Amino acid sequence: MKRIRFSLYCLMLWGFGIGQSPNVVLILVDDLKPTLGVYGDSTAVSPNIDRLANMGTRFDLAYCNQAVCLPSRYNLLLGARSTSTGIYNFGIDFRSVYPDAVTLPQHFMAAGYHAESMGKVFHIGHGNTNDAASWSIPHRKEKVIEYLDPKSTERQLTREEAFFTNARKHILDLPPNRQLPRGAAWEDLDVLDEAYADGRIATHAIDRLRQVSQEASPPFFMAIGFARPHLPFCVPKKYWDLYDASQLPMPEYEQDPVGTTAWAVKRRGEIEQFKPIPNQGEPFSEELKRKLIHGYYASVSYTDAQIGRVLDEMERLKLFDNTIIVLWGDHGWHLGDHGSWTKHSNFEQANRIPLLIYAPGITQPNAATKQLAETVDIYPTLADLAGLPKPIGPQPIDGQSLVPVLKDPASRIRDHAYHAYPKQRGTRLGAAIRTERYRMVQWFNPKDPSAEIIYELYDYEEDPLETRNHALSKPNVLEQMKGILSKHPLAKAPLKRK
């Protein structure tokens, strides 16, 4: 039945033809926040991503719809917010909720495109797998957690390796995750780039670009997913050597915001899966903080170099004239701000993302915009750029086309971005509105309408480090933000893993 319905969808789109349709290269980078030169980070060594940004339009206020890997990728590939689908957690297959959903690559396939993916595109692990129906050929999987030094794992399956390999499906007597050994949080070995997965993904992408560019038709949609700077920070030594550890930016404000409930602040979690991170809430030493920040920046530079290899090959193949390129970070990352590490929160550092779009004939070089953009906007934007019809689902389509902004960076299609994060086992859901100046978070119990509602309000003009909750001191602003949120449907409660 699914195939029949998708075949009908294809027939509906086929009339649009493929003629001179542009190719699409979608570059996904895991855990990448705007720690990039082109975003004003003077520490970052990111010449290749900066180069891509200078080819087209940089979105300075782009936000994920949820700061965790799996739902964020569903937001991208379905065009639907977590608040619309109820998918906030690992272990939920979107096709169990929307069996006939038409994903972003499927929308292009229906119009005659060849679609393929490699690396981390859909989240594979934690009970989830790739969606085979989204691609013309089998997905090229690579490792997210990878070690070369035996000392990093003590030659045992580590906690995060078990998650990302879906080991529980294959090893019946696997002990609980917390009883498995922790892998190292970093490696800085003197090895070639292809010793780690992102180098191999770049090589595979180059090989595939050569192959598909030689074919007269159809046009192609290629999704290239890079794993770093996701933990562990295992990248070749030469990328660590790009940075002077003593000169790295350290966190400026490591406390909870004054007036904010403690559970709204993300503490530890994922990072404690790695050694030598202290357990049980013990403080991080200054040396450890600096090492983690060093590893993050080194990982950004490593992935930047792999993206550069892909861009160089695209230029050699003369693909820039007829290929749309999008670079997207799936969410941000805490580097010690509020004492937090990794993502999983509603704060700025976890939710602001890099979003770069190059569209030949549409974007202008070195363009930048303060249009508030969301991950869900990418699906309708790419369809619009390629001349395909507006996606209609059957899953909710929450995004808006950003093409008017690509044509004129001063134009505006909305005045806010919307994201969310669940806490306390789903009994608290934080629905967040981000405007150019403010963010409001409304915490409510989606299963108990009578439960207390808690508000947070942050002012990024007066207080960019989020040192204080201004909900009580700025009641007029809070009411305005409530009004914006009230225009959205009530956020769905988190679905439970079956």
VEXDO-427122 format. One line per field, with one value per residue (C-alpha): residue number from 1; x negated, y, z. Coordinates in steps of 0.001 Angstrom, whole numbers, plus 524288, in hexadecimal, padded with zeros to 5 digits. Example, Ala and Ser with C-alpha at 12.3 -4.5 7.8 and 13.67 -1.06 7.14 Angstrom:
# residues 2
num = [1; 2]
X = [7CFF4; 7CA9A]
Y = [7EE6C; 7FBDC]
Z = [81E78; 81BE4]
This chain:
# residues 498
num = [1; 2; 3; 4; 5; 6; 7; 8; 9; 10; 11; 12; 13; 14; 15; 16; 17; 18; 19; 20; 21; 22; 23; 24; 25; 26; 27; 28; 29; 30; 31; 32; 33; 34; 35; 36; 37; 38; 39; 40; 41; 42; 43; 44; 45; 46; 47; 48; 49; 50; 51; 52; 53; 54; 55; 56; 57; 58; 59; 60; 61; 62; 63; 64; 65; 66; 67; 68; 69; 70; 71; 72; 73; 74; 75; 76; 77; 78; 79; 80; 81; 82; 83; 84; 85; 86; 87; 88; 89; 90; 91; 92; 93; 94; 95; 96; 97; 98; 99; 100; 101; 102; 103; 104; 105; 106; 107; 108; 109; 110; 111; 112; 113; 114; 115; 116; 117; 118; 119; 120; 121; 122; 123; 124; 125; 126; 127; 128; 129; 130; 131; 132; 133; 134; 135; 136; 137; 138; 139; 140; 141; 142; 143; 144; 145; 146; 147; 148; 149; 150; 151; 152; 153; 154; 155; 156; 157; 158; 159; 160; 161; 162; 163; 164; 165; 166; 167; 168; 169; 170; 171; 172; 173; 174; 175; 176; 177; 178; 179; 180; 181; 182; 183; 184; 185; 186; 187; 188; 189; 190; 191; 192; 193; 194; 195; 196; 197; 198; 199; 200; 201; 202; 203; 204; 205; 206; 207; 208; 209; 210; 211; 212; 213; 214; 215; 216; 217; 218; 219; 220; 221; 222; 223; 224; 225; 226; 227; 228; 229; 230; 231; 232; 233; 234; 235; 236; 237; 238; 239; 240; 241; 242; 243; 244; 245; 246; 247; 248; 249; 250; 251; 252; 253; 254; 255; 256; 257; 258; 259; 260; 261; 262; 263; 264; 265; 266; 267; 268; 269; 270; 271; 272; 273; 274; 275; 276; 277; 278; 279; 280; 281; 282; 283; 284; 285; 286; 287; 288; 289; 290; 291; 292; 293; 294; 295; 296; 297; 298; 299; 300; 301; 302; 303; 304; 305; 306; 307; 308; 309; 310; 311; 312; 313; 314; 315; 316; 317; 318; 319; 320; 321; 322; 323; 324; 325; 326; 327; 328; 329; 330; 331; 332; 333; 334; 335; 336; 337; 338; 339; 340; 341; 342; 343; 344; 345; 346; 347; 348; 349; 350; 351; 352; 353; 354; 355; 356; 357; 358; 359; 360; 361; 362; 363; 364; 365; 366; 367; 368; 369; 370; 371; 372; 373; 374; 375; 376; 377; 378; 379; 380; 381; 382; 383; 384; 385; 386; 387; 388; 389; 390; 391; 392; 393; 394; 395; 396; 397; 398; 399; 400; 401; 402; 403; 404; 405; 406; 407; 408; 409; 410; 411; 412; 413; 414; 415; 416; 417; 418; 419; 420; 421; 422; 423; 424; 425; 426; 427; 428; 429; 430; 431; 432; 433; 434; 435; 436; 437; 438; 439; 440; 441; 442; 443; 444; 445; 446; 447; 448; 449; 450; 451; 452; 453; 454; 455; 456; 457; 458; 459; 460; 461; 462; 463; 464; 465; 466; 467; 468; 469; 470; 471; 472; 473; 474; 475; 476; 477; 478; 479; 480; 481; 482; 483; 484; 485; 486; 487; 488; 489; 490; 491; 492; 493; 494; 495; 496; 497; 498]
X = [80000; 7F4CA; 7EE67; 7FB4A; 7FD95; 7EFC3; 7F114; 7FD22; 7F567; 7EAC8; 7F4AD; 7F9D6; 7EC45; 7E722; 7EDCF; 7E470; 7D9A3; 7CB2E; 7C5B8; 7BBB7; 7BF2B; 7B409; 7ACA3; 7AD19; 7A205; 7A676; 79B40; 79F07; 79580; 797E4; 7976F; 79248; 795B6; 7910A; 782FB; 77E86; 7766B; 7814D; 78A32; 78057; 77923; 76B22; 765E2; 76BB4; 763AB; 76E66; 76A07; 7723C; 77F4E; 77C21; 779CD; 78722; 78D87; 78734; 78CE2; 79AE6; 7A38A; 7A031; 7AB6D; 7A6F8; 7B321; 7B5EE; 7BAF1; 7BD65; 7CAF5; 7C5AE; 7B7D5; 7B59B; 7B118; 7BC62; 7C806; 7C01B; 7BD5A; 7CB96; 7CEDB; 7C604; 7C9E4; 7D87D; 7DA06; 7E19B; 7DEC6; 7DE1A; 7E948; 7F1B6; 7EDB6; 7EB6A; 7DE39; 7D4A1; 7CD8D; 7C4E9; 7CAA1; 7D681; 7D712; 7DE10; 7E4D0; 7EB63; 7F20E; 7F337; 7F21C; 7F3C6; 7EB66; 7E439; 7D69B; 7CE82; 7C6C0; 7D32B; 7D945; 7CDE8; 7CE46; 7DC9F; 7D8A3; 7CEAA; 7C288; 7B85A; 7B6C2; 7ABF3; 7A5E7; 79979; 794E5; 79DCC; 7AA58; 7B583; 7B170; 7AD52; 7ABE8; 7B308; 7BD42; 7BEE0; 7BAB9; 7B9C7; 7C5FA; 7C337; 7CF0B; 7C89F; 7BD7A; 7BBB0; 7B040; 7AC57; 7A768; 798AB; 79766; 78B62; 78785; 78B3C; 78387; 77618; 7692C; 75BC6; 75427; 75705; 7553C; 7613C; 76A3C; 76210; 76618; 7742A; 78131; 7834F; 78FF6; 7915F; 78D07; 797FA; 7A1D0; 79D63; 79C37; 7A986; 7A21B; 7ADD1; 7B44C; 7A8D1; 7A341; 7ADA6; 7A5F3; 7A0BC; 7A0AE; 7A709; 7A009; 79A8A; 793B9; 78C15; 77EC7; 77D7E; 775E9; 76C2F; 77166; 766A8; 75B49; 7507A; 748C6; 73FC0; 747D8; 74D56; 75AA6; 760AD; 75D03; 769AE; 77753; 778E0; 76CDB; 77271; 77FA6; 7793F; 77224; 77EAA; 785D5; 77B3B; 77C1F; 78AE5; 78A99; 78196; 78ABC; 797B4; 7926E; 78EC9; 79CDC; 7A4F6; 7B142; 7B7D2; 7B311; 7AE83; 7B193; 7A5F2; 7A601; 79877; 79829; 78C10; 78AEB; 7813B; 78185; 78A3F; 78338; 77998; 7702D; 7681B; 7616D; 7538F; 74948; 746DE; 7543F; 75157; 744A4; 74C14; 74F6C; 747B7; 74EC9; 74B22; 75242; 75F40; 76BB1; 77041; 77E4B; 781E4; 78DAE; 78EA2; 79A02; 7A89F; 7AFE8; 7B50B; 7C389; 7C3B5; 7C81F; 7BC56; 7C1A1; 7C249; 7B36F; 7AD35; 7A361; 799F0; 7A138; 79B06; 78D7B; 78C6C; 78C70; 77E2B; 771BA; 76B81; 777E6; 77ABF; 78756; 791C3; 79162; 7834B; 77D77; 77549; 76760; 762DB; 759B5; 764E8; 76D81; 7627F; 75FF4; 76E4C; 76EFC; 7625A; 7680B; 77478; 76D20; 763C7; 76F73; 775C4; 76938; 76826; 775EB; 773C7; 76843; 770A3; 77B2D; 7706D; 76C8D; 77A98; 77BBD; 76EE4; 773D6; 780B5; 7793B; 7708F; 77C90; 782AA; 78E90; 78FDE; 79767; 7A2DB; 7A240; 7A901; 7A09F; 7A5CA; 79D85; 7A511; 7A121; 7AB1B; 7AA97; 7A11D; 79859; 7958B; 78719; 7880E; 791B5; 79AE1; 791BE; 797F2; 791AA; 79770; 7A584; 7B306; 7B824; 7BFF5; 7B49D; 7AE24; 7A1A3; 7A925; 7B2CB; 7AC13; 7A68E; 79EDA; 7A719; 7A0C3; 7A7B1; 7A186; 7AB1D; 7A580; 7AD3E; 7B463; 7AACB; 7A097; 79287; 78F86; 79DE6; 7A281; 7AFCA; 7B5BF; 7C21C; 7C5D1; 7C543; 7C87A; 7C3CA; 7D161; 7CFE4; 7C599; 7CF17; 7D851; 7CCE8; 7C5F6; 7D297; 7D4EC; 7C704; 7C7FA; 7D50C; 7DC51; 7E9EA; 7EB7F; 7EACC; 7F7CF; 7F4AD; 7FC7E; 7F434; 7F577; 7ED64; 7E9CC; 7DF0A; 7DF9D; 7D7C7; 7CC2D; 7CADE; 7D003; 7C4FF; 7BAF0; 7BEE8; 7BEFB; 7B869; 7BF94; 7CD0A; 7D433; 7DD79; 7DF5C; 7DB8A; 7D7CA; 7D2B0; 7D93F; 7D276; 7D4C6; 7CEAE; 7D4AF; 7CFB0; 7D2A8; 7D68B; 7E004; 7E7C0; 7E230; 7E1F2; 7DB0E; 7E0CB; 7D7E1; 7D9AB; 7CD5A; 7CE67; 7C2FE; 7C16C; 7C84E; 7CAF1; 7D685; 7D800; 7E528; 7E3DF; 7F082; 7F501; 7FAF1; 80234; 807B9; 80D66; 80F75; 8010C; 7F912; 7F399; 7E5F9; 7E01E; 7D26A; 7CF0C; 7C18A; 7BD45; 7B1F6; 7AFC3; 7ADFB; 7A9E4; 7A3E3; 79E45; 7ABC5; 7A7D0; 7B5B7; 7C3B7; 7CAD3; 7D8A4; 7DC69; 7D501; 7DA1A; 7E8A4; 7EC77; 7E26F; 7E6B1; 7F4D2; 7F0AC; 7E900; 7F472; 7FCC0; 7F366; 7F352; 8022E; 80303; 7FCB3; 8045E; 80269; 7F5E7; 7F81D; 7F411; 7E7F8; 7EB05; 7E615; 7DC67; 7E34C]
Y = [80000; 80977; 80703; 80921; 81608; 81AB0; 816B8; 81F54; 82A4F; 8286C; 82930; 835D1; 83C00; 835F0; 8401C; 84A4B; 84398; 8436A; 84AFB; 85498; 85210; 8553B; 84AFA; 84BA6; 848FA; 84925; 84935; 84556; 84770; 84145; 849FD; 855BB; 862F6; 86FA2; 86E19; 87263; 87DA2; 88286; 8838D; 88C26; 881D4; 886AF; 87A08; 8707C; 86BCA; 8691B; 86E35; 864D4; 86700; 87585; 87446; 86DF8; 878A1; 882FF; 87C9E; 87E8A; 88257; 880F1; 88056; 886C6; 8832E; 8752C; 86B91; 85D16; 858B8; 84FE0; 84EBF; 8402D; 83813; 82F2B; 83873; 84375; 83B05; 8372E; 845BE; 847BB; 83BFA; 83C9A; 84B55; 84960; 84EA4; 8456B; 84D23; 848E1; 83A92; 8375F; 83154; 836CD; 82A5A; 81F86; 81262; 8177B; 814CA; 81FDB; 815FA; 80FFB; 81D37; 82153; 814E3; 81C2E; 827EA; 82DE3; 831A4; 83C86; 8333F; 82BE6; 838AC; 83A44; 82BF6; 82D88; 83852; 82F76; 8321A; 82802; 828D7; 82325; 824FF; 82210; 823BC; 828D9; 82D67; 82674; 82333; 814F0; 80FDB; 81086; 8076C; 80EC8; 80B24; 81139; 81321; 80B18; 810A0; 81E08; 81A56; 8156C; 80CD8; 8071A; 810BD; 810DA; 80F83; 81399; 813E1; 81EED; 81965; 8151D; 8127C; 80EC7; 80DFD; 80147; 808C2; 810D4; 80515; 7FAF8; 7F263; 7F18F; 7F63E; 803AC; 80A15; 81327; 808B7; 80029; 80B17; 80EB4; 800BF; 7FCC2; 7F1FE; 7EDFF; 7E88F; 7DF7D; 7DC58; 7D61D; 7D5F5; 7E3E4; 7EA02; 7F735; 8027E; 8080B; 7FB10; 7FBDA; 80281; 810A1; 81419; 81F38; 82CFC; 82FE0; 82AC9; 832F4; 828F8; 82C27; 8254E; 8282B; 82EA7; 82243; 81AC4; 82044; 81FAC; 82DAF; 82C79; 82019; 826A1; 831E3; 82825; 820BF; 82D6B; 83142; 82406; 824F2; 832F4; 82E99; 82388; 82AB3; 836C9; 82E61; 82A13; 832E4; 830F4; 830E3; 83BD6; 8375B; 83A0B; 8365F; 836E5; 8368F; 834EE; 837C6; 832EE; 83C3D; 84485; 83A86; 833D7; 82D5F; 8379C; 82D9E; 834E0; 834FE; 83C29; 8467D; 84C54; 84D44; 853ED; 85EF0; 86468; 869A9; 86391; 86F02; 87881; 87162; 87875; 8735D; 873EA; 8816B; 87E11; 87086; 87250; 8703E; 87C59; 88390; 880DD; 874B1; 86786; 85E8B; 8537B; 85C76; 85C7C; 850B3; 849A7; 83F53; 833C1; 83002; 83524; 82C1C; 820AF; 823E3; 82347; 82A8A; 83266; 8324E; 82BB9; 82F40; 83DCC; 83FB2; 84C6B; 84CFB; 851A0; 85D46; 85409; 84AFD; 85647; 85B58; 84DD8; 84C0B; 8597E; 85679; 849AB; 85037; 85A68; 85034; 84811; 853C4; 85602; 847A4; 8474A; 85470; 84E81; 84327; 84C87; 853E2; 84791; 845CC; 8540D; 85335; 84783; 84E20; 859B2; 850DC; 84A1C; 85768; 8544C; 861A1; 86700; 85DAF; 85894; 85DCA; 85BD6; 85C5B; 85AF3; 8586C; 85582; 84CAC; 85486; 85C2F; 857EC; 85CB0; 85F02; 86153; 86C98; 86B0D; 85FF2; 85809; 84F51; 84980; 84D58; 84980; 856AE; 8628D; 86C16; 873AF; 86BCD; 85F13; 8643B; 86E27; 867B1; 86B21; 86B63; 86E9C; 86E28; 86FAC; 86FD1; 873AA; 87E91; 88176; 8846C; 88F26; 88D57; 89152; 8932D; 89293; 893D6; 89502; 88E2A; 88481; 87721; 86963; 85BFC; 858DD; 863C1; 85C58; 85276; 85C82; 86556; 85ACE; 856E4; 8651C; 8670E; 85ADA; 85EE5; 853B4; 85539; 858FF; 84CC3; 848C6; 83D39; 83510; 8387D; 84679; 85011; 85B0C; 861E3; 86D9D; 86FEC; 878E1; 87C15; 88A1D; 88C46; 885FE; 88F9F; 89B1B; 898F3; 8A4C9; 89ED9; 8979E; 88BFA; 88AC3; 891D0; 8862B; 8784F; 86D61; 8620E; 85933; 84FA7; 845E4; 8440F; 83BB3; 82FA1; 8371E; 83D01; 84A58; 84F62; 85C26; 862E2; 86E0E; 87A32; 8813A; 88EDA; 89739; 89C3B; 892DB; 884AB; 8803C; 8724B; 86D7D; 86138; 85999; 84BB5; 84700; 83C33; 844AB; 851D4; 855AF; 854A3; 860CA; 86821; 86DCC; 87861; 87C37; 888B6; 88C6E; 89967; 897AC; 8A638; 8A920; 89BA2; 89337; 88950; 88611; 8897B; 88CB6; 88898; 8955D; 88FC0; 89768; 8A3DB; 8A552; 8A1C6; 8A935; 8A1FE; 89522; 897B0; 89AEE; 88E3B; 88689; 88C5A; 8874B; 879AE; 8798A; 87A5A; 86CFA; 8606D; 85AA8; 852B6; 8441A; 83BE5; 83371; 8263E; 81A78; 810E8; 80425]
Z = [80000; 80352; 7F61E; 7EEF6; 7F5E3; 7F35F; 7E509; 7E413; 7EA6F; 7E02B; 7D521; 7DAE0; 7DA82; 7CE0D; 7C5AE; 7CAF3; 7C338; 7C604; 7BA4C; 7BF8F; 7CDC0; 7D707; 7DEA4; 7ED79; 7F706; 8052C; 80F01; 81CD8; 82818; 8355E; 8418A; 839EB; 83F7A; 83911; 83DE6; 83070; 82B62; 822B0; 82E9B; 8357A; 83D69; 83D02; 842C3; 838F9; 82D65; 8237C; 81625; 80E19; 814C0; 81485; 805EA; 803FE; 80C1E; 803B4; 7F77E; 7FBFF; 8078B; 815EE; 81FA5; 82C34; 833FC; 83014; 83A3E; 83B50; 83F68; 84A0A; 84F29; 84DDF; 84238; 83E86; 83F28; 83928; 82D48; 82C8A; 82D08; 8213D; 81929; 81C1C; 81C92; 82944; 836CB; 8425C; 84834; 83CA9; 83C00; 84A5B; 846BE; 850A3; 8547E; 84F4C; 84BDE; 8447F; 835E1; 82EF9; 82613; 831E4; 83377; 8252A; 81CEF; 81005; 8135C; 807CA; 80C03; 80605; 7FD29; 7F992; 7F524; 7EBBF; 7E79F; 7E433; 7DABC; 7D41D; 7DC38; 7DFE3; 7EEC5; 7F713; 80470; 80BBF; 819B0; 82450; 81DB4; 82487; 83275; 832CD; 840A1; 84DAE; 847D7; 83AF5; 82D34; 81FBB; 81772; 80B37; 80409; 803D3; 7FAC0; 7ECEC; 7F0F1; 7FE2C; 80840; 80ABB; 8197B; 82132; 82F77; 83893; 8440C; 83F83; 8464D; 84127; 84DDC; 8555C; 86210; 85EC0; 86042; 86774; 85BEF; 860BB; 85B8F; 86184; 865BD; 85A0D; 85064; 855A2; 85365; 845B8; 840D1; 84638; 84D2E; 8555F; 84932; 846FC; 85471; 85CDB; 86996; 8689D; 8763C; 87903; 87272; 87F16; 881A1; 874ED; 874B5; 870A1; 86463; 863D8; 861B6; 857DD; 84FD4; 849A7; 841F2; 8368D; 82C1C; 81EA3; 81D49; 817DB; 82410; 829B2; 823F8; 81F4E; 816AE; 810A8; 80EB5; 8076A; 7FEAA; 7FC01; 7F904; 7EF57; 7E8AC; 7E7BE; 7E2AE; 7D7CF; 7D464; 7D4B7; 7CDE0; 7C22D; 7C091; 7B7B5; 7BFE0; 7C942; 7D21E; 7DF75; 7EDAB; 7F625; 80509; 80B32; 819F6; 82227; 83033; 8366A; 83EB5; 84597; 850C8; 85184; 84C61; 84500; 839EB; 83474; 83C59; 831E8; 834C3; 8433E; 83F8E; 838CE; 84642; 851B6; 85D49; 86604; 85D02; 85BD3; 86032; 86D5B; 87266; 87781; 87FE5; 885F6; 88F55; 88DE3; 88961; 89546; 896F0; 88E57; 89378; 894FD; 88C9F; 880B9; 8807D; 87A23; 882C4; 87DEF; 87800; 86B05; 86E38; 87A05; 87079; 86DC3; 875BA; 87CB8; 87F36; 88DDB; 89223; 89C0A; 8997C; 89D90; 89859; 88C03; 88D90; 88575; 87E5A; 87A8E; 87600; 86D85; 867D8; 86432; 85DF6; 856BD; 851EB; 84D34; 8454A; 83FD9; 83BAD; 834F4; 82D39; 82994; 82420; 81D9B; 81645; 8118F; 80CE0; 805C9; 7FE90; 7FA05; 7F5CB; 7EE6A; 7E6CE; 7E3E4; 7DE80; 7D657; 7D0DB; 7CDDF; 7D63B; 7DC88; 7D0E4; 7D2BD; 7E0AD; 7ECC4; 7F8E4; 806D7; 81318; 81FA5; 82D9B; 83422; 840D5; 8492C; 85453; 86211; 8649A; 87337; 87300; 87EB7; 88284; 8777E; 86D4B; 860CC; 85D07; 86258; 866F7; 862C4; 86445; 8594D; 8583F; 8566C; 84C6B; 8439D; 83776; 82B4E; 81F01; 811F7; 804CE; 7F778; 7EC0F; 7DECF; 7D894; 7E556; 7F04A; 7EFCF; 7F49B; 802AC; 80618; 8142A; 81A77; 827F9; 82384; 82E23; 827CE; 82C71; 82870; 82321; 8191D; 81166; 80B61; 8052A; 801A6; 7F9DB; 7F320; 7EF82; 7EA77; 7E209; 7DC47; 7E2C7; 7E878; 7F698; 7FF2A; 804E7; 80DA2; 811D5; 81DB3; 822C5; 81ABF; 8240B; 81C80; 8138B; 80745; 8099A; 7FB22; 7FCC8; 806A0; 7FDB4; 7F328; 7FC98; 809DB; 80F61; 80CFC; 817C4; 817AA; 8267E; 832F6; 83B77; 83C08; 843AD; 84A7F; 85622; 85F8F; 86929; 8770D; 882E5; 87B29; 872BC; 87DFD; 87A8F; 86CB0; 869E1; 85DF3; 85A06; 851AF; 84D17; 8474B; 84300; 850E2; 85A2C; 85D31; 86537; 86A05; 86EF7; 8773D; 878B6; 87B21; 86E3F; 87569; 88046; 87C02; 88A29; 88D9D; 89077; 884BB; 88626; 87D84; 879DF; 87287; 86DA0; 867DA; 85E4B; 85CC7; 86B3D; 86FF3; 8650F; 86EB8; 87442; 8821B; 88677; 88403; 880CD; 88103; 88D43; 88A2E; 87C34; 87D20; 870C4; 8689E; 86EA3; 86AB5; 85CCA; 85BF9; 8617C; 856BA; 84C4F; 85234; 85327; 84444; 84343; 845BA; 8533D; 8531C; 852B5; 85E51; 85C2E; 8564B; 85DCF; 8581C; 85528]
